[in-house]
């Protein structure tokens, strides 16, 4: 318990440290952005002074070489020069073809106004105004925090996915280990039971009684065989899924309450699919037993197979209590059960058998509270 508690505290600590680091990086980026923005403001004020000097200079007495150099050095910051009425007098450092017409120039002016405050320039006839935009460096720096956050989110998602995959892998190994150990533990007394059956025959015990006991022992052998296949390389066979499903249903039908009405339908007679017969039988058994629990031993259970090349769909429908739509996926989670004494393993095992071993899909096709539920398994026909 202390291990899990300490592990939880460690995760929260690392999360808090990561948040603090991210906050500091974003704050420093913001300060850097403001510093560059202020420096560009100073550059533009110098540029404006140089422009003003040239406008008001006397060519015969004023040296304008330095102001002209200042004007020519600025080739990265987009600039619009206007009068007091926002009429565009000149533009610089932008695509002149793109902003050749008045509408485009006014659109650019509105954008530059939103980025920075104007700088007023005195002129012999009327004062002029310079509007400037952010340079490429400022623009890139502006979006840098968003890129950083995106990278961190992707990194976090990768780490989360890695740990989730690792956790699932560990759970799968645990499942396989428990299944194999269960099969091993059941196998030992089964051998003894088979020996006792032979002794009963030698003692001339009523044969009908011996056969019933033998059926139950063979049933236990089948269960042990099922568990032994979890986590192992599965022996797949090319079988008629229609026949295999029907046989599994008939077996369960003969051992279920007479108050349950079973039906089986199929639109095909033969559909060959790579199956493990033991595990497929377990799949049908789990779904049918789940349906029997849902109808509380009285109602209708139907198995319908629809073949639409190359897909074969097995529908298992009951007239039970139904499942809330929000729990359609939750029913397959290990440990989830609506029964007081249920372990919540049946549907989880079924999903594993269908999707991991047979490369198929299983889901709740539809369900309505008080009217019943339909599960559907989908396999691809083997060529």
N, C-alpha and C positions, 0 to 999 in steps of 0.2 A: 504493500500500500504506500509506504514511504517513497518507493522508487517512482511510482506513477505520479505522486504528489510533487516530488522534486523535479521530475521531467516536465510537469506542467508549469512549475515556477520558472524553469529554465527557458521554456518556450516563450512565456510572457516577458521575461527579462530580455531575451534576444529581440522580441518584437518591439519592446520599448526602446532599446538601444538603436534599432534600425530606424524607428520613427524619429528619434532625436537627430541621428546623422542626416536623414533626409531633410529634416527641418533646417538644420544648419547649412546644408548645401544650397537649399532653395533661398534661404535668407542671404547668403553670401552672393549668390547669383543675382538676386534682386539689387543688392548694394552695388555690385559690379555694373549692372545695367544702368543704374542711376548715375554712376560715375561717368560712364561712357556718354550717356545722354547729356550730362552737364558739359562735358568736354566738347561735344558736338555743338552745343549751344554757344559756347565761347568762340568756336571756330566760325560759326555763322555770324556772330556779332562782329568779329574781325573782318569777315568777308563783306558784311554790310557797310562797315566803315570804309573799306577800300573802295567799294562801289560808290559810296557817297562822295568820297574824296575825288574820284574821277569825274563824277557828275558836276561837282562844284569847282573843279580846278581851272585855273587859267593856264592854257597850254604853253604860254610863253614864260611863265614864272614858276610854275609848279612841276616838281619832278613826280611823275606818275608811274615810274618803272616798277617800284615795289608794289603799289596797289594792283597794277595789272598782273604781276606775278602771282599775287595772292588769289586773284580771281581765276586765273588759269589753273592753279594748283588744285582747286576744288573740282573734282570730277566724279565723286561718288555719292554726294548728297543731292537728291532731287530738289529743284528750286523753281518756284513760280514768283515772278515779279508782277505786282498789280498796282492799280491806283486805288483811291479811296472808295471807288464804286465797284471794286472787284473785277474790273476789266483787266484781262490778262495782257501784260505788256511784253513779257518775255518768259521763256521756260528754258531750263538747263538740266543736263544730266538725266534726261529721260528719252525714250524712243520718240523722236520727232514725228515719224510717220503715224504712230499710234495716237498721238495727241495733236494731230494736224487740225481737227475741226473744233469749233467752240464748245460743243457739248462734252467732248472728251476732256478738254482743258478744264471746264467747270467741275467735272466729276473728280479730276485729279486735285483741283483746288480744295474741294470739300474734304477729300481724304487727308491732304496735308494740314488743313486747319484742325482736323481731329487729332493729329499726331503731335503738333508743336504750336506754341504761340508765335505770332508774327513778330517781325522786327521792322520798325518804322525807319524810313530813310528820308532825310530832308532833300528837297529838290528845288531848283530855282523857280519852277512853274507850280508844281503841286507835289505834296509829299507822296512817297511810294511805300509799298509794303512788300516785304519778303516773307513768303511762306515756304517752309522746307520740311522735308520728310525724313524718316529714319534711314540711315545708311544700311547697306547689306549686313554689316557687322552687328548693328543694333537689332536689326530684324531677326538675325539668326540667334542672337543672345536672348531676344524676347521669347522665342519658342524653345529655347534650350531646356527650361524647367519642365515643359510638357514632354519633351523627348526623354528627359531623365526619369520622370514619373512613369512613362510608358515602359522604359527599359526595366525599371524596378518592378513594375507590375508583372511584366513578362517573366522576369527572373523569379519573382515570388510564385507565379503560377507554375513555373518549371519545378521549383523546389517542392511545392505542394503536391504536384503530380508525381514527383519522384517518391516522396514519402508515402503517398497514398498507394502507389504501385508496390512499394516495398511492404507496406502493411498488408495489402491484399495477398501478396506472395507469401508472407509469413502465415496469414490466416489459411491460405490454401494448403501449405505444408502441414499446419496443425490439423486441418480437416482430414487430409490424407493419412496422417499418422494415427489419428483417432479411429478412422475407418478401418485401417489395417489391423490395429490392435483389437478392435471389436470383432473383426472376422476371426482373428487368431483365438481370442477367448471363447468365442462360440464354437469354433471347430473342435476343441478338445473334448467337451462333454458330448458333442454330436457323435464322435467316434464311439464313445461308450454306449450311447443310446442305440446305435445301429447294432452293436453287439448284444444288447439286452433284447432287441426285437428278435434276433435269431434264437436266443435262449427261449423266448416266449413261444416261438414256433416249435422248438424241440420239446417244450413242455405241453404242447398241444393246446395252447390257449386259443379261444375262439378266433378263427381266421379274420372275420369281419372287424373285430376289435384291433387285431394286430395291424390290419391294413390301414385303419384310420390313424393309428399311432404312427405308422410308417409314412403316411401322407404328411403328417405334421412335422416329422423329422426331416423329410425331404424339403419341406417348405422352409425350415430353419437353415438347411444347407443352401437353398437358393438365396436367402437373405445374407448369409455369410459370404456367398460368392459375389453378391452385389457390392458389399462393403469392401471386399478384397480388391475390386477393380477400380475403386476411387484412388486417384493418384498414380495409377499404373498405366503402362501402354495398353490400350484397349484393343482387343481382337475384334475387328470389324468384318462383317460379312454382307455380301450383296443379297438382300432379302426383300420379299414382298411385304411392304409396310402395311398394306391393307390386311393381309392375313395375320401378321404379327400383332397388330392392334386389336383385331377382332378376337383372337385367341386370348389375349390378356384380359379383355373385357368379359369374355365368357367365363374365364376362371373366377373373376371377382363376382360376377353375377350369381354363380352357383353357391357362393359363400356369403351372400348378403341377404338382408331382410326381404321377405316376400312383399313388403309394403313399398318397395322401391321398384318403379317401372323403368327398365333399361331399354334403350333403343340404339340400333346401330345402322348407319346408312353410309353409302359410298357411291360416287359417280364413276368409279373405275374398279376393275377386278384385280389388276396387277400393276403395281408401281414399284419398281426396283430402287431401293435406297440402301446406301452403306450404313448398316446398323450393328450395334451389339445387342443381341436379342435379350440378354439378361437385363441390361440397363434400360432398354426401351420398355420392357415389361414393367420395370420399376417406375418409369416415368408415367405410364398410363395408370398404374396402381396408385401413385401419389395423387394424381389429379382426380381420379374417381373417389378415392378415400376422402379427399378434401371436399368433394361434392357431397358425399354421404354425410359428412359432419355438418355441411352447410344446410342440408335439408332435414337434419336431425333424424335420419333413418326412415323418413317417409316423404315420398315425392317422386319426381322424374329426373332421370339422368340420361342424356343422349350424347352419343359420340358420332360425329359427322365428319367424313373425309371428303374433301373437295380437291380434285386434281385438275390443275390448269398448267399444262406443260410450260416450264419445267418444274413448277412448284407444286408441292402437295401440302395441304393445310388440314390439320387435325383439330376439330372443334370439340371441346368437352363442355357441355352445358348442363346446368342444374337449375332447379326451381327453388333455390334456397333463399337465405336472408339478404344476399347481395353485398357488394363492397362499395364504399364511398370512392368517388372518382379520384380524390386526393391521395388515396392509398393504393392505387393500381400498381405502382412500382414498389411501394413499401412491403407488399405481401411477400416479395421475393427476398427480403433481407433476412439474414440468419437471426433467429431469436424472436422474430415477429410472429405473434399468434393471438387469435381472439379467444382461444380456449384456455380455461383456467389452468389446466395441467399440460398444455401443449408446449413443446420445446421450440416450435417455430423453425423446424429444419426441413420439413417435407418439400415445400415449394422452392426453398433455397437449393436443395439437392437436385430437384427437378430441373431448375434453371441451369445448374452446372452440367448436368448430364446432357441436356439439349444443346447448350451453346458451346461448351468446352469440348465434349467428346464427339458430338454429332454435327457440330458446326451449323446448328440451326438457330431458330429464334423462338422465344415464347413470350407471351404477353397476355394481359387481360383484354380480350377483344371488346367486351361490353359488360356492363353490370348495372343493375337497378335495385335499389333498396326494396326488400320485400318481394322481389320478383325473380331474382336469380342472377347467376354469373356465367359468362362464357370465356373459357381460356382457349387460346389457339396456339398450336405449335406449327412452325413452318420449316419444311425440309426441301432440299433441292433434289430432284430425281437424278439418279446416277446414269451416266451415258452408257 
